[in-house]
Amino acid sequence: MMEIQATDSLVEHKERDARVRHALSRIPGEQMELVKAAFFLGQTHSEIAQATGLPLGTVKSRIRLAFQHLRRALEDPAAP
């Protein structure tokens, strides 16, 4: 019984991971670069603004838009 639950859990995790990867792949490139800098490289929004030459507000807006895309894609995989 425990083995079946572990297998079910593994399948659920793989399906969720695949949905997240697919959703991330749908985020526009420039927004994704900012998300990578913030969440994978650990840069602050201010550091990203300085490194990219973008205004701080633009960095924040683009990251927020990226998360809106991600949220929509995870809620409705058919959404653009």
C-alpha positions as YAML, in Angstrom:
chain: A
units: angstrom
residues:
- id: 1
  name: MET
  ca: [0.00, 0.00, 0.00]
- id: 2
  name: MET
  ca: [2.81, 2.40, 0.89]
- id: 3
  name: GLU
  ca: [4.53, 1.69, -2.43]
- id: 4
  name: ILE
  ca: [1.36, 2.61, -4.39]
- id: 5
  name: GLN
  ca: [1.07, 5.93, -2.52]
- id: 6
  name: ALA
  ca: [4.74, 6.68, -3.17]
- id: 7
  name: THR
  ca: [4.28, 5.92, -6.87]
- id: 8
  name: ASP
  ca: [1.16, 8.11, -7.07]
- id: 9
  name: SER
  ca: [3.00, 10.93, -5.34]
- id: 10
  name: LEU
  ca: [5.95, 10.60, -7.71]
- id: 11
  name: VAL
  ca: [3.64, 10.75, -10.74]
- id: 12
  name: GLU
  ca: [1.86, 13.82, -9.33]
- id: 13
  name: HIS
  ca: [5.19, 15.57, -8.73]
- id: 14
  name: LYS
  ca: [6.39, 14.79, -12.25]
- id: 15
  name: GLU
  ca: [3.13, 16.08, -13.75]
- id: 16
  name: ARG
  ca: [3.32, 19.26, -11.68]
- id: 17
  name: ASP
  ca: [6.96, 19.78, -12.63]
- id: 18
  name: ALA
  ca: [6.12, 19.33, -16.31]
- id: 19
  name: ARG
  ca: [3.28, 21.91, -16.02]
- id: 20
  name: VAL
  ca: [5.61, 24.40, -14.32]
- id: 21
  name: ARG
  ca: [8.36, 23.89, -16.92]
- id: 22
  name: HIS
  ca: [5.86, 24.34, -19.74]
- id: 23
  name: ALA
  ca: [4.43, 27.47, -18.10]
- id: 24
  name: LEU
  ca: [7.93, 28.90, -17.63]
- id: 25
  name: SER
  ca: [8.72, 28.26, -21.28]
- id: 26
  name: ARG
  ca: [5.77, 30.47, -22.25]
- id: 27
  name: ILE
  ca: [7.03, 33.55, -20.40]
- id: 28
  name: PRO
  ca: [8.38, 36.10, -22.90]
- id: 29
  name: GLY
  ca: [12.20, 36.02, -23.13]
- id: 30
  name: GLU
  ca: [13.00, 39.44, -21.69]
- id: 31
  name: GLN
  ca: [10.69, 38.85, -18.73]
- id: 32
  name: MET
  ca: [12.18, 35.40, -18.17]
- id: 33
  name: GLU
  ca: [15.70, 36.86, -18.07]
- id: 34
  name: LEU
  ca: [14.62, 39.17, -15.25]
- id: 35
  name: VAL
  ca: [12.93, 36.30, -13.39]
- id: 36
  name: LYS
  ca: [16.11, 34.22, -13.71]
- id: 37
  name: ALA
  ca: [18.20, 37.08, -12.34]
- id: 38
  name: ALA
  ca: [15.87, 37.59, -9.39]
- id: 39
  name: PHE
  ca: [15.06, 34.02, -8.42]
- id: 40
  name: PHE
  ca: [17.87, 31.85, -9.74]
- id: 41
  name: LEU
  ca: [20.76, 34.29, -9.32]
- id: 42
  name: GLY
  ca: [19.36, 35.93, -6.18]
- id: 43
  name: GLN
  ca: [19.70, 39.51, -7.45]
- id: 44
  name: THR
  ca: [17.54, 42.23, -5.99]
- id: 45
  name: HIS
  ca: [15.34, 44.29, -8.28]
- id: 46
  name: SER
  ca: [17.71, 47.21, -7.78]
- id: 47
  name: GLU
  ca: [20.72, 45.09, -8.76]
- id: 48
  name: ILE
  ca: [18.89, 43.89, -11.87]
- id: 49
  name: ALA
  ca: [17.98, 47.47, -12.81]
- id: 50
  name: GLN
  ca: [21.58, 48.54, -12.43]
- id: 51
  name: ALA
  ca: [22.93, 45.56, -14.39]
- id: 52
  name: THR
  ca: [20.44, 45.91, -17.25]
- id: 53
  name: GLY
  ca: [20.17, 49.70, -17.36]
- id: 54
  name: LEU
  ca: [16.39, 49.41, -17.04]
- id: 55
  name: PRO
  ca: [14.47, 51.67, -14.67]
- id: 56
  name: LEU
  ca: [13.62, 49.97, -11.37]
- id: 57
  name: GLY
  ca: [9.89, 50.31, -12.03]
- id: 58
  name: THR
  ca: [10.29, 48.57, -15.39]
- id: 59
  name: VAL
  ca: [12.12, 45.66, -13.78]
- id: 60
  name: LYS
  ca: [9.38, 45.29, -11.17]
- id: 61
  name: SER
  ca: [6.61, 45.54, -13.78]
- id: 62
  name: ARG
  ca: [8.19, 42.95, -16.07]
- id: 63
  name: ILE
  ca: [8.72, 40.49, -13.23]
- id: 64
  name: ARG
  ca: [5.12, 41.03, -12.13]
- id: 65
  name: LEU
  ca: [3.93, 40.43, -15.73]
- id: 66
  name: ALA
  ca: [6.02, 37.25, -15.89]
- id: 67
  name: PHE
  ca: [4.26, 35.94, -12.80]
- id: 68
  name: GLN
  ca: [0.89, 36.83, -14.26]
- id: 69
  name: HIS
  ca: [1.80, 34.76, -17.35]
- id: 70
  name: LEU
  ca: [2.94, 31.93, -15.11]
- id: 71
  name: ARG
  ca: [-0.21, 32.03, -12.99]
- id: 72
  name: ARG
  ca: [-2.45, 32.03, -16.09]
- id: 73
  name: ALA
  ca: [-0.54, 29.17, -17.67]
- id: 74
  name: LEU
  ca: [-0.76, 27.06, -14.51]
- id: 75
  name: GLU
  ca: [-4.45, 27.79, -13.99]
- id: 76
  name: ASP
  ca: [-5.35, 27.19, -17.66]
- id: 77
  name: PRO
  ca: [-2.77, 25.34, -19.76]
- id: 78
  name: ALA
  ca: [-4.61, 26.45, -22.94]
- id: 79
  name: ALA
  ca: [-4.25, 30.16, -22.08]
- id: 80
  name: PRO
  ca: [-1.85, 32.26, -24.20]
...
